[in-house]
């Protein structure tokens, strides 16, 4: 995996599976995928070995939503 700095994900970035706000970007050899926290966890095993880079901003969920995650 590379460590190129990617632009931060914003509210305009949406999960490719469900349309929720994306907090994870998976850069692949051909394109990229965006996932919400739920779908990033669900599909992590599938993309872990093929991803060139994974940008995980799920730590922002607790900052932005606090106790709502519990």
CORSULZI-V174787 format. One record per backbone hydrogen bond with DSSP energy under -1.0 kcal/mol. NH is the residue of the N-H (numbers start at 1). CO is the residue of the C=O. Records with the same first field share a line. If there is no record, write none. Layout:
NH = CO / CO
//
This chain:
2 = 52
13 = 10
15 = 20
16 = 34
19 = 15
22 = 13
23 = 35
24 = 35
25 = 55
26 = 33
27 = 53
28 = 31
33 = 26
35 = 24
40 = 36
41 = 37
42 = 38
43 = 39
47 = 43
48 = 44
51 = 47
52 = 27
53 = 27
55 = 25
57 = 23
60 = 57
61 = 58
63 = 59
64 = 60
65 = 61
66 = 62
68 = 65
69 = 66
70 = 67
//
